[in-house]
Amino acid sequence: MHADLGRYCLQAFSQQVPASLAAFYRIDARQQACDFLLQDLQAPMHARYLAHYRRFDPLQPQRCLAIGKPVVSLRQGLAGLPVDQGETYRHFLAQHQVVDVVEIIAQVDGRPSAGVSLLRCAGLGEFRGEELERLLPLHGLMQLALATEPRTPAPGNAELTPRERQIAELLRQGQSNKLIARALGVGLPTVKTHLVNLFRKLGVANRTELVACLFL
């Protein structure tokens, strides 16, 4: 159900307001984005984001919620950050030719449940005010769809550490231990230790079962 809903949301938002790259994600109990579904967003870029730049992101769910709007632009997010932190994140975006980002956060029962990131590269230019207005009705539809979706939380998901979540997401993308170690800037033994802990926490025997447990 998650994948179907995510694909529907990405298609609907991208048709209403064109985007170069996009992602749908869940928001966990700690208001962290997780369980990503990517659209035209390459795994290496996403891995670098998770490993090194997420903490600089001005559009993380908790920051969007603090702004208090269902649709938040990059400019609005950056306004609340220290200048050096904002410049670090802009540098990351520029490395991937991204010039603007918009975040749409949906809530269920007063709690953030899922979000959509829309990213634009230079060819499309920055999002215009009227385009952001066009996203508001779709935000309402996404909230309605999430509110009627069957609740099937992943076993043990809330117990994972941020680093374990990063590794789980990279596993979902089919990354090898070596590529995970490179993306996170750690050694192979460290990755293997995290995998052992993940298997134990989730009660699974291998990588395939882990991905199925968390994401299917």
C-alpha positions in Angstrom: 0.0 0.0 0.0 2.8 2.4 0.8 4.4 2.1 -2.6 1.1 2.5 -4.4 0.2 5.6 -2.4 3.7 7.0 -2.8 3.6 6.6 -6.6 0.2 8.1 -6.8 1.3 11.1 -4.8 4.5 11.6 -6.8 2.6 11.4 -10.1 -0.2 13.8 -8.9 2.2 16.4 -7.6 4.6 16.3 -10.5 1.7 16.6 -13.0 0.3 19.6 -11.2 3.7 21.3 -10.7 6.6 20.0 -12.8 9.7 18.8 -10.9 13.0 17.4 -12.0 13.3 15.0 -9.1 11.0 13.9 -6.4 10.6 11.7 -3.3 7.8 10.4 -1.2 8.5 9.3 2.4 7.0 8.3 5.7 7.6 10.3 8.9 8.3 8.2 12.0 7.5 8.9 15.7 10.6 11.1 16.0 9.6 13.2 13.1 12.3 11.8 10.9 11.8 11.1 7.2 12.1 7.3 6.4 11.1 4.6 3.9 11.8 6.8 0.8 10.3 6.2 -2.6 12.4 8.0 -5.2 11.4 9.4 -8.6 14.3 10.3 -10.9 16.5 10.9 -7.9 19.6 8.8 -8.2 20.6 6.5 -5.3 24.2 8.0 -4.9 22.8 11.5 -4.4 20.2 10.2 -1.9 22.8 8.2 0.0 25.1 11.3 0.3 22.1 13.2 1.6 21.3 10.6 4.3 24.9 10.2 5.3 26.2 13.7 5.4 23.6 16.4 4.6 20.3 15.5 6.2 21.2 17.4 9.4 21.7 20.6 7.4 18.3 20.2 5.5 16.1 23.2 6.3 13.1 21.2 5.1 13.2 18.3 7.5 9.7 17.4 8.8 10.2 19.0 12.2 11.4 22.3 10.7 8.5 22.4 8.2 6.1 21.8 11.1 7.7 24.7 13.0 7.1 27.0 10.0 3.4 25.9 10.2 2.5 25.6 6.5 1.6 22.5 4.6 3.7 23.6 1.6 7.1 25.0 2.5 9.6 26.4 0.0 13.4 26.2 0.3 13.6 30.0 0.8 11.2 29.8 3.8 13.2 26.9 5.3 16.5 28.7 4.9 15.2 31.8 6.6 15.2 29.9 9.9 18.7 28.5 9.7 22.1 29.9 10.5 23.8 31.3 7.3 26.6 28.7 7.3 24.2 25.8 7.7 22.1 27.1 4.8 25.2 27.6 2.6 26.3 24.0 3.3 23.0 22.6 2.2 22.8 24.9 -0.9 26.3 23.7 -1.8 25.1 20.1 -1.7 22.1 21.0 -3.9 24.3 22.9 -6.4 26.6 19.8 -6.7 23.5 18.0 -8.2 22.3 21.0 -10.2 19.3 21.5 -8.0 18.1 25.2 -7.7 15.0 24.9 -5.6 13.0 22.5 -3.4 9.5 22.4 -2.1 8.3 20.2 0.8 4.7 19.0 1.3 3.9 17.6 4.8 0.7 15.6 5.5 -0.6 15.0 9.0 -3.0 12.4 10.3 -4.7 12.9 13.7 -2.6 15.9 14.3 0.7 14.0 13.7 3.0 14.3 10.7 2.6 11.1 8.7 4.2 11.5 5.2 5.8 14.0 2.9 6.7 14.8 -0.7 9.9 16.5 -1.8 9.8 18.2 -5.2 13.2 19.3 -6.5 14.0 21.5 -9.6 17.2 21.6 -11.6 18.3 24.7 -13.5 16.2 23.9 -16.6 12.9 24.4 -14.8 14.0 27.3 -12.6 12.7 28.1 -9.1 9.1 27.4 -8.0 6.7 30.3 -8.4 4.2 31.5 -5.8 1.2 30.4 -8.0 2.7 27.0 -8.4 2.9 26.5 -4.6 -0.7 27.5 -4.4 -1.6 24.8 -6.8 -0.1 22.2 -4.5 -2.5 23.0 -1.6 -5.5 21.1 -2.9 -3.3 18.0 -3.5 -1.9 18.3 0.0 -5.5 17.9 1.3 -6.1 14.9 -0.9 -2.9 13.3 0.3 -3.9 13.8 3.9 -7.3 12.2 3.2 -5.6 9.2 1.5 -3.3 8.7 4.5 -6.1 9.0 7.0 -8.0 6.1 5.3 -4.9 3.9 4.7 -4.7 0.7 6.8 -2.2 1.1 9.7 0.6 -1.5 9.3 3.7 -0.2 11.1 6.9 -2.1 10.5 7.9 -4.4 13.3 10.6 -2.9 15.4 10.9 0.1 13.2 10.7 2.6 16.1 13.7 1.0 17.8 16.2 1.7 15.0 18.9 4.3 15.5 19.3 7.1 12.9 22.4 5.3 11.5 20.6 2.0 11.4 17.8 3.7 9.4 20.4 5.1 7.0 21.8 1.6 6.4 18.3 0.1 6.0 17.4 2.7 3.4 20.6 2.0 1.5 19.9 -1.7 1.6 16.5 -1.1 0.2 18.2 0.6 -2.7 20.3 -2.5 -3.3 23.6 -1.0 -2.2 26.4 -3.5 -1.3 28.3 -3.4 2.1 31.2 -1.7 0.3 29.0 1.1 -1.2 27.2 1.6 2.1 30.6 2.0 3.9 31.7 4.5 1.3 28.5 6.5 1.5 28.6 6.7 5.3 32.3 7.2 5.6 32.8 4.1 7.8 34.7 0.8 7.6 33.3 -2.5 6.4 33.4 -4.0 9.9 31.3 -1.1 11.2 28.7 -1.8 8.5 28.7 -5.5 9.3 28.2 -4.7 13.0 25.2 -2.5 12.2 23.7 -5.3 10.0 24.0 -7.8 12.8 22.2 -5.4 15.1 19.5 -4.8 12.6 19.0 -8.5 12.0 18.7 -9.1 15.7 16.3 -6.2 16.4 14.0 -7.1 13.6 14.2 -10.9 14.0 15.3 -11.5 10.4 18.0 -13.7 9.0 19.3 -11.8 6.0 19.2 -8.6 3.9 16.2 -9.7 1.8 14.1 -10.4 4.9 15.2 -7.1 6.5 14.0 -5.1 3.5 10.8 -7.0 3.3 10.2 -6.4 7.1 10.7 -2.7 6.9 9.5 -1.7 3.5 7.0 -4.2 2.1 
